[in-house]
Every structure is written in structure tokens, then in C-alpha cells.
Amino acid sequence: YNYNQQQSSSAIQLQQQQQQPPSLEELRAQLGPIGLLVSNTIELTLVTLGSYISGGMLGYIGGSVMNIPSTLFGKSMGSISQRLSALNSKAFATMKTWGQLSAAFSGFNNFVRLCRGDVDDGWNTVFGSALTGAFLSRGGGTQAMLQGALTYAGFTYFLDKMTRSPSSQTSQQTLMYNDVPVDDFE
């Protein structure tokens, strides 16, 4: 009787394991180099495009709100349709700038993470910010790109060091590596 009961519970567990879909990590582990390249390219494209769209929408809203006083209530702007048209063009210019900035930060940070073998740490942000600074300064030549890269990376590193507290790192590491059984917890 016990043998049959154990055998049927093992069969049920095996059946449940077979019905669960594989995780994303398990699927990626099965990919070859070409499949991994295609997968990473699609992920990078979707992240960058999503950031461009969300940053652009936020830029349009923010540009509209920030330009309302000067555009709608200015003295020599003309009729209300001319004022609304001017407000729309200012908001559209802000939208393009914010969308480009958002896409550059997200895209380069994701690119660095993928190039480093899916390692997710603070250095991705620093390296991604350096690439963002170089990309946004590309119109000024090589020296401007280098200066932009160093400025963005240095500022990001400084902010990371200033905002990350040592106590949160140790408590996070303690929770990450120590299992506390629920029954023994008081």
C-alpha cells in the first residue's frame, strides 16, 4: 500500500513538472550562438523602442506643461490657434529630446548587460552612461564624445555611491544567501 501511494505521488509530481513551461533562463541555455544573438537583438530593440516611446510621451506631456505659461499667456502670440500650435511645436521638440535621451540610456545599459553575459550590477549603468554620453555628444567630434562619456560615467558613478547605503547592501546580501525556515522564525 505504501509503495503504491509513493509511486502514485511520484507520478503526479513528474506529471506536474512536465506540464510547467520552461523558464526564460532554461530556454536561453538551449540556444546556440546565432539564436542567442537573435534573442539579444530582439530584446535590445524592444527595450530601446519602448524607452523611446515612453520617454517621448513623457517629454510631450512635460513640454506641454512647462510651456503653458509662456506660450498661452504671453502677450504677443496672436490668436488661440496660433498659441496652441506654438505649444504643440515646443512640446514636440521636447518629446524628441526626451525620447532620444531615454532610449539612449536604456538601450546602452541593456547593451552593456547583454555584452557582459547577462551580469546585472552597478557597472552596467556606469558603462551604459559612458556610451550614452559619447552618443549624445557625437556631433562635437571625438574630444566632445570622450568628454561626454567621462562626464556621464563619472556623474552616474558618483550618484550610485551617494545613494547606495552600505547597510542596505549587507541586509540584501544576508537575505540573499541565508535561508530562514518559516517554522523557526519567531
N, C-alpha and C positions, 0 to 999 in steps of 0.2 A: 504494500500500500504506500509506504513512504517513497519507495523507488519510483513508482508511477507518478506520485504527486510531484517529486523533484523533476522528473523527466518532463511532465506537462508544463511546469513553471519555467523550465529552461527553454522549452519550445516556444512558449509565449514571449519570453524575453527576446529570443532570436527573431521571432516574427516582428516584434516591435522595432528592433534595431534595423531590420530590413525595410520597414515602411518609412523610417525617418530619412528625409532627403539629406544628402551630404552637405557639410558646411562649405562656406566660401574658401576657407583655407585648404580643405581637402580637395576641392575642385582645382584650385590653383596649383597644388602639389602634383597633380596629374598632368598638367600642361607641359609641353616641351618648350624650347626656347622661342620658337615662332609664335606659338599660342600665347605664351606669356607676354611677348612683345605686343601682340594684337590686343590682349586683355588690358595691359597697362596703357596702351594708346587710347583705347576707348574710355577707360576710367579718367585719364588726364583730360581728354576732350570734354567729357561730360562735366567734370568738376570746373574746368575753366569757363565753359559756356554758361553753366549755372551761376557762377560767380559774376560773370559779365552781365547777365540779365538781372540778377538781384541787386548788384551794385548800381546798375543803370536805373532801375526803378527807384531805389532809394535816393539816387542823385537827382532824379527828376522831381521827386517829392520835396527833397531838401532844397533844391534850387528854386522851386516854386515858392516855398515858404519863406526862404531868406530874401527873395527879390520882390515880394509883395509890397513892402512899404515904399521902396524907391520907384518901382515901376507903376503900380496902380495909383499911388497917391502923390506922384511927382507933379510939378507944376506945368511943365511944357511938354507933355507927352501926346496930346491930341485926344481923339475920341476913345471910348472904352474899347472898341475893337482893336485899335492900334495898340493900346496898353496891354490887352490880353495877348496880342500877337508878340509884342516885345517880351512879355513874361514867359510865353511859351518858348521863344528862341533862347532866352537866358537859361531856362530850366533844361532845355535840350542840350545846350553846351555843357552844363554841369553834369547831366546824365552821361554823356560820352566820357568825360574825365573820370567820374567815379566808377563807371563800368570798367574802364581800362585799368584803373588802379586796383580794383577788387579782383579782376581776372588775373592781373599780373601776380599779385600776392598769392592767391590761392593756387594758380597754375604752377608757379615756380616752387612753392612749398611742396605741392604734391609731386612735382617732377623730381625734386631732391629726395623725397621719401622713397619714391619708386627706384631711383638710381642707387640708393643706399641699401637696397634689398628689403624694403618694407620696414625698415627700422624707424620707429616713431619716438623721437626725442627732441630736445630743445635746439639741437644743431640744425635740424631741418629748417626751422624758422630763420635762423641766422643766415644759412647759406641761401635759402629762398629769398630772403630780404636783400641780400647782396646781388643776386641775379635780377631782382625787381628794380633795384636802384640803377643797375647798369642798363637795363632795358628802358627805363623811363628817361634816362639821360642820353640815349643813343643819338639824338640829334646834335649833341655838342661835341662829338668826337671821342677819341679814345681816353683822353685825360678826364673829360667830364663823366664818362662811363665808369672809370676807375674811382673817381671821387664819389659818384653817386652810390656805387657798390659799397665802398668803405663807410660812407655816412649811414646808409640804411642798415647795414650789418651791425655797425657799432651802436646805433641807436636801439636796435632790436635786442642786442646782447645786454645793453645797459638796462632796458626796461625789464627784460627777463630776470636779471639779477636783482633788481629793485623790488619787483612784485612777487617773486617766489620766496616764501619764508622757509627757513630750514626745518621748522617744526612740522610743517605740512609734508615735507619730503620724507621725514623719518616716520611719521604716522602712516603715510601712504605705503612705504616700504614694509612696515610692520604688518599692516593689513594684507599686503600682497603676498608675503611669504609665511605667515603664521596662520595655521588653521585653528580656529577656536570652536570646539564642538558646542553645539547648542545646548546639549544636556548639562554640560559642566559650567555653563555661563550663569552667573548669579547676578 
